Amino acid sequence: MPKAILVSIKGRVQGVGFRPFVYQLAKKYSLNGTVQNNMDGVRLVLEGQEETLQCMLAELETKSPRLSRMDSIESEELSYSNFQDFTIIPSERLGTSSLVIPVDASVCDDCLKEMNDPTNFRFQYPFINCTQCGPRYTIIDELPYDRTFTVMREFEMCEKCRNEYNDPTNRRHHAQPIACPSCGPKVTLYSINGKKEAIGSEAIHLAKEQLKAGKILAVKGIGGYHLACDAMNQKAIEELRRRKTRPQKPLAIMVKNIELVKTSCEVNSLEEKALTSTEAPIVVLRQKQPHQLPTALAPGIKTLGVMLPYTPLHHLLFAESKLDYLVMTSANPSGMPMLYKDDEAFDYLGDIADYVLTGNRKIKHPIDDSVIQVINSEITFLRRARGYVPDPIYTKNSHHGVLAFGSQQKNTFAIGRHHEIFVGPHIGDMNHYNMLQHYNQELDHLLQWMGPFENPVIAIDKHPGYTVRELLDKFNPSKVVKVQHHHAHHVSCMVDNGVDECCFGIILDGTGYGEDGNVWGFEILYGDAVNYKRLAHLRYTPLPGGEKAIKEPWRIAVGMLIEHFGVEGKKVSEQLFPEKKYEIGIIHNMIGKNLNSPLAGSCGRLFDAVSAILGVCTTSSYDGEAAIKLSELMDATASLSNNGYGYQFNRVGELLEIDFTRCLSGIVHDYVNGRNKKEIVHAFHETIVKACRDCIKIMSTQLPQANRKVVLSGGSFHNPFLVTQMKRILEIEGFRVYTHKQVPCNDGGLSLGQLKVASAQN
């Protein structure tokens, strides 16, 4: 006897060709019924023989489209209605959304093949896409994901496109961004003064000629504008740096194909898989030595951020030209939001770009490129954005109606919806009013899709001066939970790994507001989302000039040397920085009188000081430059040896103080006496690893009932040697060690931990 079932599927099942896939399966198994998008996901009504129904359900789970992800499948028996066919019916917009919003995906091979086929009506069309590729999140206005609720509603489909769109057997069936040269968006090249230079294929051809001539172009992508120039042209790169006032910070590049990437960088199988994935992130790779690419791309850095073309337009820029490598760096001015509106491109880039290559498909939600690095054969995020946002992180417990506002730097927000946590796109540093507006806009949009939530619980950082606090009143929260910065880091890594019980945490980062009013950043913690206890920290030293010291690491070095060695430290500072003798005298007085010299115990600031002492970086032109350039002297694959420096532990009240006085003394002695810098840097790294190991061992002895689990979090763990050797040496001692996997270890993952803490304490 035939039977009828209702199948409800949740997950990433809209905008990924799921309904055509279901339609074709139903036809294959001669089943009748309907398939429909709704505010939960996809709903199927299937009628047929029991055995046939089970065969289809099995294939549904094993052969779904490449962009889809089924998080739950529930079925129940229905009354038999005797459907005569299987059809795709219109979407239902009733109810509260529990959809997983589709992510943007790189152009697929099938579309590239058509784009390069002179006989195809989409030949060289820079907006070609299908259900398996193209823009998603960046063009959605409302849910469910239908064309009328995207920016594509402005483009009426031609007959050819409409026939494909309505054909359930076609891979463009209900591909919402479907378009072609006759009915879809068009690309145009403008000079920076707004003069239209060319349109369509001619615009792309002329853009390539200008790039080859050394010009700088603003190029509109899926999530915003990039600044592009020929990455093999040293003069063009230097000019871009001059115009953008970006003298040292590494520039990401886009490479024509994976074969060319392998000629200039070391690429392992996991890095290749990431580069060629549908997410198409920037992957940090080790450059081959000697350099084949201009040193101006990443001054003083052996690694390079590399990505492959991920839009049809990118591929067309490389096609039939002598361009193999292009700089592709975010076009937004420093400290400002992503540049994604066409009129803003001309306003903001008037003194930077020579031309603007744009298209008239609007961007609804700007999003930056994701950045990853492979460490210990695992993908780690430096920035989680395009291709991954807004995919949720799943948890055992419900966090519904809880919001987390994130940090001041590398900001992201987070939203709890039942058992899902949505970490929003990378926003950036919240030091400008425009950034707060951008943050507010993106949070509002995601909340519109998730909720709305009335009187939510909101988690914020304990720092009283963080900009996002200005939004609290707008949400009329039922409760505000203030979360200590490093506790949020600790819990973020726990959630990232599904750890619920109390554990140790080694939190190494730059700056976090401490419970005692000092700057924290080198912490040993023990606890869970409800409670934590600070067990140990780095000895405090002054930051002469406060924030100014972070931009001038030589000041941090002087502060540490004077704090540790007094008058002798002042003399050593004058020997190391003779041109700063006058300023050192002032700093010595500032520290003695406790003037504008806040106390800090931070791993990031320790790295800054050592970098300055060794003459690697005394003044930073971008965030983290001193520490990054210091770590570049390390062999990330090196093992621990017995060449570390000394350290000691001091008992200060209930806390253990990690004292690097002997380490700093040894570094200065070795440097002044001409020891190889690489050897000094290796010994310094080794000292940090061993000090943390010994501290954890002491604490686990003092807390014999404590779980032998350790989470590693904080921006300093982007350092491959630190995270690799810390994990290895603790595992040798019998600890189970967890590192970040789904969010960055830096402040980009902070909102995840904040949300969990607020939910657990609610």
N, C-alpha and C positions, 0 to 999 in steps of 0.2 A: 504494500500500500504506500502511495506517495505521502510525504509529510511536509510541513512548512516550519521553517525556523527563522527567528530574528537574530541577526548577528550584529553586535555593536562593537566597533573597533575604535580604540583611542590611541593617540600617538601622533607621529608626524605622517599624516595620511591625507592631507589636503595640499594641493599644489604640486604633487609629485607623481601624477599619472596613475593614482590608485584606482579611481573609478573605471577608466578604460581597461586596466589590468583585470579588475573584477569582472567587467563585462565579457572580456575575452575568455576568462576561465569559465564563466557561466555558459557561454556558447560551446566551449570545448566539452563540458559535461552535460550539455542539453538540459540545463536547469532554467527555470523561469522565476520571475520576481522583479525586484527593483534594487537599485543602489542609490544612495542619497547622502550628500554632505549635510551635516547639521552643526550645531554649536558645540557638540561633544566630539565629533570626529566623522566617522562614516557609518551609516546604518544600511544593512543588507536584509532584504526579505528574500529567502530562497525556498523554492518548492521543487521537490523531486524525490527520487528513491533514497532511502537512508544511506545505502552504501555509496552512492554517487555524491551525496551531500558531504559525507566524511572525506571522500577523496579530494573534493574541491577545497574543503577547509584545511586539509593537510598541505596542499599546494599553495594555498593562500599564505601560509606561514613561512614556507621555504623558498618561494620564488617571487617575492614582492619586488617592486621597482627599487632601483639603486638609491634613490633619495628618501625612500620611505623608512619608517621605523614604527613597528607596532608595539605599544607598551601594554595593551590589554585587549583580549578578545573574549567577549561574553556572548553566549548563545542561549536562546530559550525557545521552546516550542510554541508555535502559533496555530490558530485555526486555519485550515486549508482554504485558500481563496480561489484556486484554480486559475492562476495567471496563465495567459496564452503566449507570453514572450518574456524576454528579460530586457529591461529598459533602465536608462539613467534618468532620474527625475530631478526637478529643480531643487535647489538647496533650501533648507528650512532655517530661518533666522530667529526662531523662538528660543527662549531660555537663556541661561547664563553660560558663557563660554567656558569650556574646559579643553579648548583646542591647543595643540602644540603648533605654534606658528611656523610655517616653512622658512627655511634659511636660504640665503642666496647661494647659488651653485655655479661653478665654472662651466664654460661652454663645453658641451659633450662632443665626442668624436663624430657622431652622426651629423650633427649640425655643422661641424667644421668641414666634413666631406661635402656636404651640400653647398656650403659657402664657397668652396674652391672649385665647384663644378660649373663650367661656363654654360652648360645646358640647363642649369637649375634656375628657376625664377628668383631665387634668393642669392644668386651669385654675387659675392663680395658685399653682402648686406651686413652692416656692422651691428644690427640688432637681432640677428637670427637667434632663435631659442626654441625649446620644446618642453614637454613635461619633465624632462630629466635634466634641465639646465636653465640658467638665466636668473634674472632678479626675482626675488620673492619678498622677503621682509622689507626691503628698501622701497617697495612700491605699494605696499598695502595701506589702505586707508581705514577700512572696517572689515569685520569678519561676518560670515565665513569668507574664505578666499575665493571670491568670484570677480570677474573682470570689472563689473560695474562698481566694485568697491576698491579698485586700484587706480593708479594714475593712468592706466591704459584705457580708461573709459573715454578719454579725449580723442582716441583714434578709432574710427569706425572701420570694422573689418571689410576688406574687399571680398568678392565672391570666392576667390581661391582660398583665402584664409578661413572664411566662414565654413566652407565645405570641409576643410581639414578639422576645424574646431568642433564641428558637429558629427564627425565620423568616429564612432567608438573604436574602430579598428586602426585609427591613425595615431601615431605617437604625439600628435599635437591636439588630440581631443581634449578640449577644455584646458589647453595651455593658455593661461590668462594673459601673458604678455605677447601672444602670437602676433606677428606682424610681417610685412614684406615691403619692398621698396615702393609699391604703389599706394599702400594704405598706412604704413607705420611711421615711426619717428625717423628723422633724418639728421645726419651729421653735417655740421657747418664749421668752417674755419674762419675766424675773425682775427684781424690784427688787434693788438691790445687797446687801440683807440676806438674799437667798435666797428671798424670797416669790415664788411663781409668780403672775404677773399675768394671763397669757393664753397660749393655744397656737394654732398654725396661723395662719390668715388674721387672726384677731382680734389675735394677738400682733404681727403686722406693722402692722396698722392703729393699734394703741395705741402702737407704737414711733414711728410717723410723727407722731402727735399730741404725743408727748413731745419729739421733735426740734424740732417747730415751736414748742413752748413754751420752748425754750432749754435743754433738758436735755442731758446728756452720756451717750451710750450706748456700751457695749462691744459691737461687732458681730463675730460669728464669720464669717470668710471661708474661702477655700480653704486658705490656708496659715497662718492664725492670727487673732488678734483685732486689730481696729482700734478706736481711739477715734473716735467720730463726734459731730459737732454741726452745727447749721445754719451754713454758711459765710457767710451773709449777716447773721448776728447777732453784732455786735461784742462784746456783753457775754458771749455764750456762748463765743466764742473766747478772750476775756481770762480767763474763769473756767477754761477748759480749761488755758490756759497757767499760771495760778496753781496749780491743783491738781497739774499734771504737773511743776511747777518747770521750765518751758521758756520763759523770758521772751522769747527772740529768734529761736531757730531756726525757719526756715520750716516751715509745715505744708502737707502735700499735700492737695489737694482732689479730690473726685470730682464730675463734672458730668453732669447728666441726659442730654445728647446732644451731638453734635458741633456742632450749630448754635449752642447756647448757649456752647460753648467759643470759637467764633469771634467772639461778641459781646464777650468780655472779654479775649481774648488774640490775638496775631498767630499765625496758623497757616499754614504752607506745606504743599505737597502731600505731602512726605515725613513731616512731623510728623502730618498727618492720617492717612496710611497707617499709621503706627506706633500712633497712638491707637486706631484701629479694627481693628487686627490681632488674630489669635488670641492673641498673647502679651499684649496689653493692658497695656503698661508704663505707669508714670508718665513723662510727657514734660515736660521743662523748657521752658516757653514764655515768651515776652516778653509782659508785660501791656500792654494798650492804655493809652494815656495820654489824659486823666487816668484814674486807677484807677476801675473800676466795682465792684471787690470791696474789702472792708475791708482797710485797711493792716495790721491786726493779723495777717493771714495770713502775711505775709513782711516784717517790719519792716526798712526800709532796703534792700529788694531789689526790683528791677524785674521779676525773673523769678518764675515760680510753677510748682510741680510739679503737673501735671494728669493725671488718668486718667478714663476712662469706666467705667460700670458693667460688670463682667465676670462677675458671677454672677447667677443668677436673683433671688436675694434682694436684691441691690443694685438691680436694675431695679424690683422691687416696692416698695422704699422710696421711689423717686421717683414711682411711678405714682399718678395721681389725687391728687396732693398739691400744695401750693404750694412744695415743696422743689425747688430747681433746683441748688443747690450744697451739698455736704456736706464738712466736714473729714473726712478719712480718714487718720489717722496711726497708726503702729504703737503698740499698747497696752503693749508691754513697758516696764518701768521702765528708766530710763537705766542703761546698762552691763550689762543683764541680757538673757538669751536671748529669742527670740520667745515671746510668750505664746500658747499654743495649747490647753492643757488646761483643761477647764471649771472644775474646782475651783480652779485657780490664778487664774482670772479674778476670782473673788470674793475670794480672799485678797489678791491684789496690787492690785486696783483699788478696794478699799473706800473710800478717801479721794478717788478720782478720778471714777469713773463713778456715775451715778444708777441706771442699768438695764443689764442684760445681755441682749442678743438672741442666742440661741445655737441650735444644732441638735445632735441626738444622733448625727450622723455624725462619727466620730472623725477626727482628723488624725494620721496616722502620722509624717509628715515635715514639720515646720513650715518655711515658706519666706516670705521677705519679698517685697514688690513690687519688681520691677525698675525701675530709673531710667535713662532715656536722655536724650540731648540731641543735636539735629541741628546739626552744625558742618561747614561746607564741603560741604553737600549729602550728608553721610554721617552715619549713626547712630553715636554714641559712647556707651559705657556708663559711667554713674557707679556703678551697682550692677547686677550680673548675677545674677538670681535667678528668681522665678516666670516661667514661660513659656519660659525658656531653659535652665534647669538641669533635668536633667543631660545635655543634648545635648553630645556630644564635639567636640573640635577634632581634625581629622585632620592627620597629619604624614607626611613621606616615610619616616622611619625608625621602627623599633620602640622603644618605651620601656617594654616590659612589665616589671611588677614594681617600678617606681620610684614612690615616693610623695614628695610635697612638702608640708611643714607650713605654709607661708605666713608671715605676718607677725604683728605684735602688734596693729596697727590694721587695720580693714576686712578682717579675715582671711577667706581661703578656703584650702582644701586642694586638692591635685590628685593624680590617680591615673593612672598609665600602663598601658594595656592594648593590647598590640601597637602598632598605628599610630594609636591613639586616646589623647587626653588628656582626662580628665574633670575639669573644674574644678568643685568642689563649690559648694553654695549660699553666699551671703553669710552669714558667721557674725557678724562685728562685731569689737569691740575686746575683746581677751583679758585684761582687767584684773580679772576676777572669777572665782572658782572655778566658779560656775554656768556661765560661758561655756565653760570647759574641759570640763565634763561634757557640755554640749550639743555642742561640737565633736567630742568623742570618740564620742558616740552617732551623729552623722550620718556620720562617717568610717567607723565600724564597719558601718553599714547599706550604704553604697555598696561597701565592700570585700567584704561578703557577696555582693553581686550580681556583682562584677567578678572575684573571685578564688576562694578566698583566696590570698594571696601569702605563701609561707614565706620568712622572712629577706629582706625587701625591702631595696632600696637606698633610703635616706631622705635627702632634702634639707632642710636647715634654714638659717635666717638665721644669720649669724656673730655676731649680738648675743647675748652670753652670758646675758642676763636674760629672753629671750622665754619666755612661759609654756608654749608648746607643746612645749618641750624636755622637759617632765615626762613626756611620753608615749613617749619613745624606748625605754625599757627594755621597755615592754609589747610592742613589735613585734619585739624581738630582731633588729635589722637586721644584714644582712651587711656593710653599709658605711654610714657617715654622711658626707654631703658638706656641708660648711659653705660657703654661698654668700654672697658679699658682696651687700648689699642692692641696690646700684645696678647691679651686674652682672646681677642677676636681672631688674631693670626693663628693662635693655638687651635681654637675650635674650627676655624676654616679648614685646616688640614685634617682634622678629625672627620668632619662632614665629607670632605673630599674622598675619604677612604672608608666611610661607613663605620667609624669607630665611635661608640657611645660611652664606654666606661672611662673612668679616670685614667690619665696617662701623663707621662712626662712630656714637656715641650721644650725644645731648644729654639728660641726665637732670636734670630739675628737680622737686624735691619738698620735703617738709618735714624729715623726720628719718630718717637711716640711719646705722648703725654703720660707721664708716670703718676702713680697714686701719691707719691711724696712731693710732687711738683717739679721733679727733675726730669731730664730727657732720658727715656729708656731706649734700649735698642740692642742689648746683649743680655738676654734673660733666660733663666732656667725656671720653668713653671711646672706645677703639677695640679691637675684638676680635670674638670669636664665643663659642659656648657653652663651648669648651674653655679659652680664655685671653682675658684682656683686659688692657689697659694704660690706666691713668689718665693723661690728657694735660694736663688743666687743671681748675681749680676756683675757686670764689669765695674771695676773701680771708677768712680766719677772723676772727671777732669773738666776744667772750664772751657767754654766756647767763647773766646774773646771777640766781642762784637756781635754775638748771637747769630742771626741768620747770615750776616756778612761772612762769618767764618766758614760756612758751608760752601760759599762761592770762592773762598780763598783758603784752601786747605793748609797753606803754610801757617796760617793763624792757629789752626787746630793743633798742628805739630808743636808750635811754640807753647801753646797752653798746656799740652800734655807734658812737655819737657820741663817747664817751670813747676808744674804741680808735682811731678815725680822727683825732680832733682834740685829744686830751689834755685839759688844763685848760679850753681853749676849748670843747671838747665838753661838759664838765660845766656850764659857764655857759649854753650853748645849751639843754641839757636842762632846767635850772632855769627858763629863759624859756618853754620849750614846756610844761612840766609844773610850774607854780609850786606846786601843792598837794602835790607829791611831793618838795619840796626836801630834807627830812630824809632820806628814803629814798635820794635821789640821792647824798647825801654818803656814806651807807653803801655804796652800790653802787660808788662811786668807790674806796673803800678795799678792797672785795672784789676788784675787778679788779686793783688795784695789788698785792695780796698773793696773787692767784690762788686765792681762796677760793670754792668752790662756783660757779665760773664757767666751765663747760666751753666749749671753743672749737667754733664751728659755722661752716660755710660753706654755707648753705642758702637756696634760693630762697624757700621758704615763710616762713622767718624774716625774709628781706629784705622781703618783702611786709608781714609783720606790723609791722616797724619803720616803714616808710613810712606805713602806715595809721595808726599811732599818732602819728607826727610831724604828719600832716595833720589829726589830731583826728577821724578817721573811726571808729576803734575802738581804744580804749586798754586795754580789758579784754574778753576773749572769754568768752562764755557757752556756746559750742559750738565743736567742732573746725573750724578754718578760717574762723571768722567775720571776723576782721580782713582776711584776704586776699580773701574773697568780697565783702565790702562795699566794699573798695577797687576791685576790678575792676568793680563795679556802676557806678562813675563813668565807665567806659570805654564808648565806642561800639564794640561788637564788630565792626561793619562798616567802621570807619574804616580808612584807608590809612596807610602810613608817610609821615612828612613829614621835615623837616630840623630838628625842634624837640627832638631828644633831648638828654640831658645827656652830659657827658664821662665817660670811663673810660680805664683804661690797663691794660697787661699787664706784670706783673713776672715775671722768671725766678727761680724758687725751686728750686734744684737742677735736677732733670730736668723739673719741672712748670712750667706757665704759670699764674700767679695772676691772676685777673680782679679788678681793683681798682676799686671803685665810690666811692672817696673823693670825686672831683669830682662824681659824680652826687648823693650825699647832701648835699654842700655846696650844690649848685644847688637842690635841693629845699627845703632849709631857707631859703635866701635868698629863693626865690620865694614860699614860704608866708608868711614874716614880712613880706614886702613886698606882700602882698595879691593875688598872681596867682591867677587862677581855678583852683580845685582840679581841675576836669576837665582843664584844660590841663596841669597838673603831672602828673597821673596818666597822661595820654596820653604825655607826654614820658618818664616813668619806664618804661612798658611798651616804648616804642620803644627805649630804651637797652638793655634786656635783649635784645631781638631782635637789634639790631645788634652788641652785644658777642659774642653767641653766633655770629653769622655770621662776624665777623672772626676769632674764635678758630678756627673750623673751617677757614677759608681759610688761616690761618697753619699749622695742623697738616697740612693736605693738601699744602702746599708743602714742609714738612719731611719728609713721608712720601709722596714722589711715586708709590710703588708701591701706595699704599692705594686701596681701592675708594672711589668717589665716591658712596657710599650712606650715608644718615643715618637713624637711628631716633630718634623723639621719645617719651620716656616719663617717668613721674613725675606725681604728682597736680597739679602746677602747670599741666600741659597740659590740664586741664579748662577753663582760661581760654581762651575762644574767640579773643580777639585774639592771644594768644601763639601758639597752635597754627596759626592761619590765616596770620599774617604770617611766622612762622618758616619754615613750609613754603614759602611764596611766595618769600621773599627768598633762600632756599638754592637753590630751583629755578632762579631767575634766574642764580645763579652756576654752574649746571651740575650740581648734586647731585640725586640721586634720593632723595626724602624719604618715609619711611613713618610712619604714625600707627596707633594702636590701632583695631581693628575689632570683635573678638570678645570681648575682655575689657577691663575698665577700665584706664586708664593709671595709676591710683592703686594702692595696695597690694592691692586686690582682684584684680589681675592678676599679682601677684608670684609666686604658687605655680606658674603656668605656666612662667615663666622659670626658677625654681628646679629644676623637674623636668627641663627640657631640659638644664640645666647638669650635673645629677647623672648623667643618662643618658649625656651626651657624655663625661664624665670617668670613667665606670665601666669 
